[in-house]
Amino acid sequence: MLTFPAYDLAIMNPHPAELIIAIQLVQSLIALVLAALLGYFHHGFRHSFLRLWALSAVALAIYLITSAISLGLYWAGPQFGYLRLGFTVVSMAAAYAHIVWLMLGTREAAGYRKLRLGLETIMVSGAALFGIASALIFPFAAESSELRILFRVDLRYLLTGLAFIVAGSLLWRLQR
């Protein structure tokens, strides 16, 4: 019969939060590789939508890394509450910036006219501010956890899903 020391059992049965953190870190590395590839292709082909998609991938990587750190701080204890809130604010700002850059790049890839840089900056800044505001809704009130999850998780999932559906349908119509 094969026996394992205690430390091996901890590796074989990780806490679900540890798995989520590990998955998010791997996803962030993949997003950074994607951003580098899109940046490389932008440099070679000079299509501005590739730059926007590269920025979207960087924002996604920032979201994933800061979200993983925030989750780790949550499990580390309540003494890290304000630090965790800081990472959550950055995470949510990056998540919404990711959505806007994705949509702007898809808009340009679908053949629509390129937006002025000022308007692009306003849209990304507005999305980031919305993310910051959603992170600051009742940050420490235990009785408001459902409302907090609604704004931090559910709304972000809804908007991200809609953005990918719209982006996919625009690009699908473009191929025809």
N, CA, C and O of each residue as an XYZ file, in Angstrom:
704
protein
N       0.841     -1.173      0.000
C       0.000      0.000      0.000
C       0.885      1.235      0.000
O       1.893      1.298      0.704
N       0.494      2.203     -0.794
C       1.249      3.435     -0.942
C       0.731      4.478      0.037
O      -0.471      4.738      0.082
N       1.624      5.082      0.825
C       1.207      6.120      1.768
C       1.891      7.426      1.389
O       2.975      7.442      0.806
N       1.229      8.506      1.736
C       1.742      9.836      1.430
C       1.977     10.600      2.721
O       1.180     10.503      3.653
N       3.052     11.352      2.785
C       3.238     12.235      3.948
C       2.152     13.309      3.967
O       1.445     13.504      2.978
N       2.026     13.993      5.083
C       0.969     14.998      5.256
C       1.068     16.112      4.217
O       0.039     16.570      3.718
N       2.262     16.555      3.881
C       2.389     17.651      2.923
C       1.962     17.213      1.522
O       1.509     18.047      0.737
N       2.091     15.962      1.197
C       1.613     15.478     -0.094
C       0.094     15.494     -0.154
O      -0.480     15.745     -1.214
N      -0.566     15.231      0.969
C      -2.023     15.263      0.988
C      -2.542     16.670      0.744
O      -3.579     16.851      0.107
N      -1.818     17.674      1.252
C      -2.229     19.056      1.019
C      -2.124     19.401     -0.460
O      -2.936     20.172     -0.970
N      -1.161     18.857     -1.142
C      -1.012     19.112     -2.569
C      -2.115     18.399     -3.349
O      -2.619     18.925     -4.341
N      -2.481     17.219     -2.902
C      -3.489     16.439     -3.615
C      -4.909     16.951     -3.362
O      -5.790     16.732     -4.193
N      -5.147     17.617     -2.251
C      -6.474     18.121     -1.908
C      -6.417     19.620     -1.632
O      -6.611     20.047     -0.494
N      -6.155     20.412     -2.650
C      -6.065     21.858     -2.403
C      -7.442     22.455     -2.125
O      -8.467     21.897     -2.516
N      -7.443     23.566     -1.462
C      -8.668     24.310     -1.199
C      -9.180     24.869     -2.532
O      -8.370     25.219     -3.390
N     -10.488     24.962     -2.727
C     -11.011     25.507     -3.991
C     -10.475     26.901     -4.320
O     -10.281     27.226     -5.491
N     -10.235     27.727     -3.299
C      -9.685     29.059     -3.551
C      -8.284     28.965     -4.139
O      -7.914     29.770     -4.993
N      -7.506     27.991     -3.691
C      -6.162     27.798     -4.232
C      -6.230     27.400     -5.701
O      -5.402     27.838     -6.501
N      -7.197     26.583     -6.057
C      -7.365     26.201     -7.460
C      -7.764     27.402     -8.313
O      -7.252     27.588     -9.417
N      -8.681     28.213     -7.794
C      -9.117     29.401     -8.529
C      -7.945     30.345     -8.736
O      -7.765     30.878     -9.831
N      -7.149     30.557     -7.701
C      -5.985     31.440     -7.802
C      -5.000     30.898     -8.837
O      -4.497     31.656     -9.665
N      -4.726     29.616     -8.798
C      -3.793     29.016     -9.758
C      -4.322     29.136    -11.183
O      -3.568     29.462    -12.100
N      -5.600     28.878    -11.370
C      -6.195     28.983    -12.709
C      -6.126     30.422    -13.207
O      -5.799     30.660    -14.369
N      -6.432     31.389    -12.335
C      -6.387     32.788    -12.743
C      -4.966     33.215    -13.111
O      -4.779     33.978    -14.058
N      -3.985     32.741    -12.390
C      -2.603     33.104    -12.717
C      -2.178     32.506    -14.059
O      -1.502     33.168    -14.847
N      -2.569     31.266    -14.318
C      -2.257     30.658    -15.625
C      -2.983     31.411    -16.742
O      -2.399     31.679    -17.792
N      -4.244     31.748    -16.519
C      -4.990     32.505    -17.519
C      -4.361     33.877    -17.770
O      -4.346     34.357    -18.903
N      -3.850     34.497    -16.725
C      -3.223     35.808    -16.917
C      -1.955     35.693    -17.747
O      -1.676     36.567    -18.567
N      -1.186     34.633    -17.552
C      -0.002     34.418    -18.388
C      -0.398     34.200    -19.851
O       0.253     34.718    -20.759
N      -1.458     33.438    -20.073
C      -1.942     33.213    -21.434
C      -2.422     34.525    -22.051
O      -2.164     34.787    -23.226
N      -3.119     35.352    -21.267
C      -3.579     36.648    -21.767
C      -2.394     37.550    -22.128
O      -2.464     38.296    -23.105
N      -1.305     37.487    -21.348
C      -0.117     38.287    -21.679
C       0.556     37.790    -22.954
O       1.048     38.592    -23.748
N       0.580     36.473    -23.156
C       1.125     35.929    -24.404
C       0.261     36.382    -25.584
O       0.784     36.772    -26.628
N      -1.057     36.330    -25.413
C      -1.968     36.800    -26.467
C      -1.741     38.277    -26.755
O      -1.718     38.686    -27.916
N      -1.573     39.077    -25.712
C      -1.319     40.509    -25.901
C      -0.025     40.734    -26.672
O       0.034     41.599    -27.545
N       1.006     39.964    -26.356
C       2.277     40.102    -27.071
C       2.119     39.722    -28.544
O       2.662     40.391    -29.423
N       1.383     38.657    -28.808
C       1.152     38.250    -30.203
C       0.358     39.303    -30.961
O       0.697     39.640    -32.096
N      -0.688     39.821    -30.347
C      -1.489     40.855    -31.002
C      -0.665     42.121    -31.225
O      -0.791     42.770    -32.263
N       0.175     42.472    -30.257
C       1.068     43.619    -30.433
C       2.053     43.404    -31.572
O       2.331     44.321    -32.345
N       2.571     42.201    -31.669
C       3.494     41.856    -32.758
C       2.798     41.976    -34.113
O       3.351     42.545    -35.055
N       1.588     41.438    -34.204
C       0.846     41.528    -35.459
C       0.460     42.973    -35.772
O       0.449     43.371    -36.937
N       0.147     43.752    -34.753
C      -0.152     45.171    -34.983
C       1.066     45.888    -35.549
O       0.957     46.710    -36.460
N       2.218     45.565    -34.997
C       3.454     46.179    -35.472
C       3.714     45.821    -36.944
O       4.195     46.650    -37.716
N       3.394     44.597    -37.314
C       3.642     44.158    -38.684
C       2.582     44.588    -39.673
O       2.910     44.991    -40.789
N       1.307     44.510    -39.288
C       0.219     44.772    -40.231
C      -0.386     46.163    -40.113
O      -1.069     46.617    -41.031
N      -0.149     46.840    -39.009
C      -0.638     48.201    -38.773
C      -2.159     48.320    -38.754
O      -2.698     49.371    -39.100
N      -2.852     47.264    -38.359
C      -4.296     47.356    -38.177
C      -4.558     47.827    -36.748
O      -4.108     47.197    -35.791
N      -5.283     48.930    -36.606
C      -5.465     49.503    -35.270
C      -6.308     48.609    -34.366
O      -6.175     48.671    -33.143
N      -7.177     47.776    -34.950
C      -7.972     46.891    -34.093
C      -7.084     45.891    -33.362
O      -7.453     45.427    -32.283
N      -5.929     45.547    -33.916
C      -5.014     44.630    -33.230
C      -4.425     45.286    -31.982
O      -4.204     44.621    -30.971
N      -4.173     46.588    -32.058
C      -3.688     47.331    -30.887
C      -4.750     47.337    -29.794
O      -4.445     47.140    -28.618
N      -6.002     47.566    -30.194
C      -7.089     47.590    -29.211
C      -7.284     46.215    -28.573
O      -7.512     46.113    -27.368
N      -7.195     45.175    -29.370
C      -7.321     43.824    -28.814
C      -6.138     43.484    -27.911
O      -6.302     42.778    -26.916
N      -4.943     43.981    -28.252
C      -3.785     43.761    -27.383
C      -3.992     44.466    -26.035
O      -3.688     43.903    -24.983
N      -4.507     45.693    -26.073
C      -4.806     46.408    -24.827
C      -5.875     45.665    -24.021
O      -5.810     45.603    -22.793
N      -6.858     45.104    -24.731
C      -7.897     44.322    -24.063
C      -7.293     43.108    -23.362
O      -7.668     42.795    -22.232
N      -6.376     42.435    -24.013
C      -5.734     41.259    -23.415
C      -4.875     41.655    -22.215
O      -4.832     40.923    -21.227
N      -4.194     42.793    -22.281
C      -3.411     43.275    -21.131
C      -4.342     43.586    -19.966
O      -4.058     43.226    -18.823
N      -5.460     44.259    -20.259
C      -6.424     44.567    -19.198
C      -6.984     43.284    -18.597
O      -7.187     43.209    -17.385
N      -7.233     42.280    -19.422
C      -7.699     40.991    -18.920
C      -6.654     40.363    -17.993
O      -6.999     39.824    -16.941
N      -5.393     40.431    -18.378
C      -4.320     39.876    -17.541
C      -4.239     40.619    -16.203
O      -4.066     39.997    -15.155
N      -4.364     41.939    -16.243
C      -4.341     42.726    -15.001
C      -5.522     42.349    -14.122
O      -5.375     42.181    -12.912
N      -6.692     42.218    -14.733
C      -7.875     41.800    -13.969
C      -7.632     40.450    -13.291
O      -7.898     40.295    -12.099
N      -7.132     39.483    -14.044
C      -6.949     38.138    -13.501
C      -5.911     38.113    -12.378
O      -6.121     37.460    -11.356
N      -4.798     38.819    -12.561
C      -3.752     38.835    -11.536
C      -4.244     39.513    -10.258
O      -4.070     38.977     -9.163
N      -4.857     40.688    -10.396
C      -5.314     41.409     -9.203
C      -6.485     40.696     -8.530
O      -6.633     40.756     -7.310
N      -7.310     40.028     -9.320
C      -8.400     39.240     -8.742
C      -7.840     38.063     -7.936
O      -8.338     37.761     -6.851
N      -6.816     37.404     -8.461
C      -6.191     36.295     -7.735
C      -5.551     36.785     -6.439
O      -5.661     36.129     -5.404
N      -4.887     37.931     -6.493
C      -4.276     38.485     -5.281
C      -5.359     38.849     -4.265
O      -5.209     38.592     -3.071
N      -6.443     39.445     -4.744
C      -7.540     39.815     -3.848
C      -8.145     38.590     -3.170
O      -8.448     38.629     -1.977
N      -8.320     37.516     -3.914
C      -8.847     36.285     -3.325
C      -7.863     35.706     -2.305
O      -8.269     35.229     -1.246
N      -6.582     35.751     -2.629
C      -5.576     35.285     -1.675
C      -5.581     36.095     -0.395
O      -5.427     35.540      0.693
N      -5.758     37.408     -0.515
C      -5.825     38.259      0.675
C      -7.093     38.004      1.485
O      -7.090     38.123      2.710
N      -8.167     37.655      0.798
C      -9.406     37.315      1.507
C      -9.175     36.103      2.412
O      -9.604     36.084      3.566
N      -8.495     35.100      1.873
C      -8.242     33.892      2.663
C      -7.138     34.086      3.688
O      -7.015     33.298      4.626
N      -6.331     35.135      3.517
C      -5.267     35.400      4.485
C      -5.809     35.991      5.778
O      -5.178     35.877      6.829
N      -6.978     36.624      5.705
C      -7.577     37.139      6.927
C      -8.110     38.544      6.795
O      -7.794     39.257      5.843
N      -8.929     38.940      7.766
C      -9.576     40.264      7.700
C      -8.611     41.431      7.896
O      -8.953     42.571      7.581
N      -7.428     41.169      8.405
C      -6.475     42.264      8.611
C      -6.006     42.862      7.278
O      -5.427     43.948      7.261
N      -6.250     42.166      6.168
C      -5.842     42.662      4.854
C      -7.013     43.260      4.075
O      -6.955     43.366      2.850
N      -8.077     43.651      4.785
C      -9.300     44.136      4.143
C      -9.090     45.314      3.215
O      -9.585     45.315      2.088
N      -8.359     46.319      3.677
C      -8.170     47.510      2.839
C      -7.239     47.233      1.664
O      -7.449     47.750      0.567
N      -6.231     46.433      1.889
C      -5.342     46.054      0.787
C      -6.106     45.244     -0.257
O      -5.935     45.441     -1.460
N      -6.951     44.329      0.222
C      -7.785     43.535     -0.674
C      -8.737     44.428     -1.463
O      -8.952     44.206     -2.654
N      -9.307     45.435     -0.807
C     -10.190     46.372     -1.496
C      -9.431     47.123     -2.589
O      -9.978     47.369     -3.664
N      -8.185     47.484     -2.324
C      -7.378     48.157     -3.341
C      -7.171     47.288     -4.574
O      -7.293     47.762     -5.703
N      -6.860     46.020     -4.355
C      -6.693     45.106     -5.490
C      -8.024     44.858     -6.204
O      -8.055     44.691     -7.424
N      -9.113     44.834     -5.450
C     -10.428     44.658     -6.068
C     -10.777     45.848     -6.948
O     -11.339     45.673     -8.029
N     -10.454     47.048     -6.502
C     -10.710     48.260     -7.295
C      -9.946     48.195     -8.616
O     -10.514     48.450     -9.678
N      -8.671     47.856     -8.550
C      -7.866     47.736     -9.774
C      -8.422     46.632    -10.666
O      -8.505     46.786    -11.885
N      -8.799     45.526    -10.049
C      -9.341     44.392    -10.785
C     -10.596     44.774    -11.553
O     -10.708     44.479    -12.743
N     -11.536     45.422    -10.890
C     -12.792     45.787    -11.538
C     -12.585     46.854    -12.617
O     -13.237     46.809    -13.660
N     -11.691     47.804    -12.376
C     -11.398     48.811    -13.402
C     -10.824     48.141    -14.646
O     -11.207     48.483    -15.765
N      -9.924     47.207    -14.464
C      -9.321     46.498    -15.603
C     -10.345     45.620    -16.321
O     -10.304     45.501    -17.545
N     -11.263     45.004    -15.570
C     -12.265     44.128    -16.184
C     -13.157     44.905    -17.140
O     -13.435     44.436    -18.244
N     -13.605     46.074    -16.737
C     -14.482     46.860    -17.610
C     -13.714     47.534    -18.744
O     -14.255     47.706    -19.836
N     -12.464     47.916    -18.500
C     -11.634     48.443    -19.592
C     -11.416     47.355    -20.642
O     -11.425     47.639    -21.840
N     -11.223     46.125    -20.202
C     -11.070     44.982    -21.105
C     -12.261     44.873    -22.045
O     -12.087     44.670    -23.247
N     -13.471     45.005    -21.505
C     -14.686     44.892    -22.318
C     -14.735     45.997    -23.368
O     -15.039     45.738    -24.533
N     -14.437     47.224    -22.956
C     -14.524     48.351    -23.900
C     -13.471     48.220    -24.995
O     -13.781     48.437    -26.166
N     -12.237     47.873    -24.646
C     -11.212     47.707    -25.679
C     -11.555     46.562    -26.634
O     -11.300     46.655    -27.835
N     -12.126     45.495    -26.107
C     -12.561     44.388    -26.955
C     -13.604     44.874    -27.965
O     -13.505     44.577    -29.155
N     -14.594     45.614    -27.492
C     -15.667     46.083    -28.373
C     -15.166     47.122    -29.374
O     -15.578     47.110    -30.534
N     -14.292     48.010    -28.942
C     -13.756     49.012    -29.868
C     -12.928     48.343    -30.960
O     -13.016     48.724    -32.127
N     -12.130     47.354    -30.591
C     -11.344     46.633    -31.589
C     -12.227     45.856    -32.547
O     -11.959     45.814    -33.748
N     -13.272     45.245    -32.026
C     -14.192     44.500    -32.882
C     -14.920     45.453    -33.826
O     -15.138     45.127    -34.992
N     -15.289     46.608    -33.333
C     -15.953     47.624    -34.170
C     -15.077     47.996    -35.351
O     -15.546     48.061    -36.487
N     -13.811     48.239    -35.081
C     -12.887     48.595    -36.160
C     -12.620     47.411    -37.084
O     -12.516     47.593    -38.297
N     -12.507     46.205    -36.535
C     -12.269     45.019    -37.366
C     -13.451     44.765    -38.294
O     -13.280     44.243    -39.395
N     -14.654     45.135    -37.847
C     -15.857     44.924    -38.654
C     -16.005     45.987    -39.739
O     -16.960     45.945    -40.515
N     -15.083     46.930    -39.803
C     -15.093     47.903    -40.885
C     -15.670     49.256    -40.547
O     -15.786     50.119    -41.417
N     -16.032     49.452    -39.294
C     -16.528     50.764    -38.915
C     -15.376     51.745    -38.794
O     -14.221     51.356    -38.619
N     -15.708     53.007    -38.889
C     -14.693     54.055    -38.835
C     -14.001     54.078    -37.473
O     -14.631     53.855    -36.439
N     -12.712     54.347    -37.491
C     -11.922     54.414    -36.266
C     -12.362     55.620    -35.435
O     -12.574     56.712    -35.963
N     -12.493     55.400    -34.133
C     -12.868     56.493    -33.237
C     -11.660     57.393    -32.961
O     -10.509     56.964    -33.039
N     -11.957     58.635    -32.642
C     -10.885     59.546    -32.231
C     -10.288     59.036    -30.921
O     -10.986     58.442    -30.098
N      -8.997     59.274    -30.740
C      -8.313     58.799    -29.536
C      -8.944     59.387    -28.280
O      -9.027     58.710    -27.255
N      -9.386     60.626    -28.346
C     -10.027     61.250    -27.186
C     -11.304     60.545    -26.791
O     -11.562     60.337    -25.605
N     -12.109     60.174    -27.778
C     -13.351     59.467    -27.487
C     -13.057     58.062    -26.947
O     -13.735     57.583    -26.039
N     -12.052     57.420    -27.510
C     -11.640     56.101    -27.010
C     -11.201     56.200    -25.552
O     -11.570     55.360    -24.732
N     -10.419     57.218    -25.232
C      -9.944     57.424    -23.866
C     -11.102     57.675    -22.911
O     -11.114     57.158    -21.793
N     -12.073     58.468    -23.351
C     -13.242     58.747    -22.508
C     -14.026     57.467    -22.241
O     -14.462     57.226    -21.115
N     -14.206     56.647    -23.274
C     -14.975     55.409    -23.104
C     -14.268     54.435    -22.169
O     -14.905     53.836    -21.302
N     -12.966     54.273    -22.336
C     -12.220     53.350    -21.469
C     -12.170     53.891    -20.043
O     -12.315     53.131    -19.086
N     -11.968     55.188    -19.899
C     -11.947     55.795    -18.561
C     -13.296     55.665    -17.878
O     -13.367     55.373    -16.684
N     -14.364     55.880    -18.629
C     -15.707     55.726    -18.066
C     -15.965     54.303    -17.608
O     -16.549     54.079    -16.548
N     -15.530     53.348    -18.407
C     -15.701     51.940    -18.026
C     -14.892     51.614    -16.774
O     -15.371     50.912    -15.884
N     -13.666     52.127    -16.710
C     -12.828     51.896    -15.530
C     -13.446     52.534    -14.287
O     -13.426     51.942    -13.208
N     -13.994     53.741    -14.438
C     -14.655     54.391    -13.300
C     -15.892     53.609    -12.855
O     -16.173     53.518    -11.660
N     -16.628     53.048    -13.812
C     -17.767     52.200    -13.463
C     -17.290     50.983    -12.678
O     -17.930     50.580    -11.706
N     -16.173     50.398    -13.095
C     -15.610     49.265    -12.369
C     -15.182     49.641    -10.956
O     -15.400     48.885    -10.010
N     -14.577     50.803    -10.824
C     -14.166     51.274     -9.497
C     -15.387     51.483     -8.611
O     -15.394     51.091     -7.444
N     -16.426     52.107     -9.179
C     -17.650     52.339     -8.403
C     -18.283     51.020     -7.982
O     -18.773     50.898     -6.859
N     -18.277     50.040     -8.867
C     -18.879     48.747     -8.506
C     -18.067     48.035     -7.426
O     -18.619     47.263     -6.641
N     -16.776     48.288     -7.384
C     -15.940     47.681     -6.339
C     -16.136     48.359     -4.990
O     -15.901     47.747     -3.948
N     -16.563     49.612     -5.001
C     -16.697     50.365     -3.756
C     -18.101     50.310     -3.163
O     -18.376     50.979     -2.167
N     -18.996     49.517     -3.763
C     -20.351     49.393     -3.216
C     -20.290     48.486     -1.993
O     -20.002     47.294     -2.108
N     -20.559     49.047     -0.835
C     -20.596     48.320      0.434
C     -19.417     47.351      0.570
O     -19.623     46.141      0.663
N     -18.183     47.871      0.582
C     -17.042     46.955      0.533
C     -16.887     46.045      1.745
O     -16.316     44.963      1.616
N     -17.370     46.441      2.907
C     -17.114     45.639      4.107
C     -18.381     45.208      4.840
O     -18.293     44.495      5.839
N     -19.545     45.620      4.374
C     -20.787     45.293      5.072
C     -21.193     43.852      4.770
O     -21.488     43.510      3.625
N     -21.204     43.019      5.794
C     -21.523     41.593      5.613
C     -22.962     41.405      5.142
O     -23.245     40.490      4.368
N     -23.874     42.263      5.601
C     -25.279     42.114      5.225
C     -25.538     42.520      3.768
O     -26.614     42.244      3.238
N     -24.591     43.154      3.132
C     -24.749     43.583      1.744
C     -23.992     42.689      0.769
O     -23.724     43.097     -0.361
N     -23.649     41.493      1.185
C     -22.833     40.628      0.330
C     -23.544     40.256     -0.963
O     -22.895     40.149     -2.003
N     -24.862     40.055     -0.928
C     -25.582     39.709     -2.161
C     -25.562     40.860     -3.154
O     -25.372     40.643     -4.351
N     -25.755     42.086     -2.669
C     -25.706     43.253     -3.543
C     -24.300     43.455     -4.100
O     -24.125     43.811     -5.265
N     -23.311     43.226     -3.255
C     -21.917     43.348     -3.679
C     -21.595     42.329     -4.774
O     -20.940     42.673     -5.759
N     -22.037     41.104     -4.618
C     -21.803     40.066     -5.635
C     -22.537     40.414     -6.919
O     -22.021     40.181     -8.012
N     -23.742     40.972     -6.798
C     -24.497     41.375     -7.979
C     -23.707     42.377     -8.815
O     -23.631     42.244    -10.037
N     -23.119     43.378     -8.164
C     -22.391     44.408     -8.900
C     -20.991     43.984     -9.313
O     -20.524     44.357    -10.388
N     -20.321     43.214     -8.476
C     -18.937     42.841     -8.788
C     -18.832     41.654     -9.729
O     -17.926     41.606    -10.560
N     -19.734     40.704     -9.615
C     -19.597     39.461    -10.365
C     -20.671     39.324    -11.438
O     -20.363     39.222    -12.625
N     -21.926     39.322    -11.015
C     -23.014     39.025    -11.940
C     -23.108     40.039    -13.078
O     -23.228     39.655    -14.242
N     -23.056     41.322    -12.751
C     -23.139     42.355    -13.789
C     -21.951     42.281    -14.737
O     -22.106     42.450    -15.946
N     -20.773     42.030    -14.194
C     -19.572     41.912    -15.032
C     -19.681     40.703    -15.954
O     -19.333     40.793    -17.131
N     -20.159     39.574    -15.437
C     -20.362     38.386    -16.280
C     -21.376     38.667    -17.382
O     -21.176     38.273    -18.531
N     -22.454     39.342    -17.033
C     -23.483     39.667    -18.024
C     -22.921     40.551    -19.128
O     -23.098     40.258    -20.311
N     -22.244     41.633    -18.748
C     -21.698     42.550    -19.746
C     -20.592     41.913    -20.581
O     -20.508     42.152    -21.786
N     -19.745     41.105    -19.950
C     -18.694     40.425    -20.699
C     -19.295     39.419    -21.677
O     -18.861     39.336    -22.826
N     -20.270     38.671    -21.237
C     -20.939     37.712    -22.116
C     -21.609     38.397    -23.293
O     -21.486     37.940    -24.430
N     -22.320     39.496    -23.029
C     -22.951     40.240    -24.119
C     -21.915     40.794    -25.088
O     -22.121     40.779    -26.302
N     -20.800     41.284    -24.549
C     -19.746     41.816    -25.412
C     -19.189     40.731    -26.327
O     -18.970     40.979    -27.512
N     -18.961     39.549    -25.800
C     -18.446     38.464    -26.640
C     -19.479     37.991    -27.663
O     -19.116     37.622    -28.780
N     -20.748     37.997    -27.296
C     -21.791     37.627    -28.259
C     -21.850     38.651    -29.386
O     -21.906     38.277    -30.557
N     -21.837     39.927    -29.051
C     -21.877     40.976    -30.071
C     -20.612     40.933    -30.930
O     -20.690     41.040    -32.154
N     -19.456     40.777    -30.299
C     -18.196     40.721    -31.054
C     -18.188     39.520    -31.985
O     -17.800     39.636    -33.147
N     -18.611     38.376    -31.487
C     -18.649     37.173    -32.317
C     -19.599     37.313    -33.492
O     -19.276     36.904    -34.607
N     -20.778     37.894    -33.246
C     -21.731     38.036    -34.348
C     -21.258     39.046    -35.378
O     -21.462     38.847    -36.576
N     -20.626     40.135    -34.929
C     -20.073     41.103    -35.891
C     -18.986     40.470    -36.757
O     -18.957     40.660    -37.973
N     -18.113     39.731    -36.131
C     -17.029     39.110    -36.898
C     -17.545     37.953    -37.758
O     -16.993     37.695    -38.827
N     -18.576     37.263    -37.317
C     -19.174     36.200    -38.096
C     -19.790     36.768    -39.374
O     -19.622     36.205    -40.456
N     -20.503     37.884    -39.242
C     -21.098     38.524    -40.432
C     -20.019     39.061    -41.358
O     -20.202     39.094    -42.575
N     -18.909     39.475    -40.797
C     -17.809     40.015    -41.614
C     -17.190     38.942    -42.503
O     -16.773     39.242    -43.621
N     -17.122     37.714    -42.037
C     -16.504     36.662    -42.836
C     -17.342     36.303    -44.044
O     -16.806     35.797    -45.030
N     -18.647     36.551    -43.999
C     -19.491     36.275    -45.162
C     -19.308     37.365    -46.173
O     -19.929     37.331    -47.236
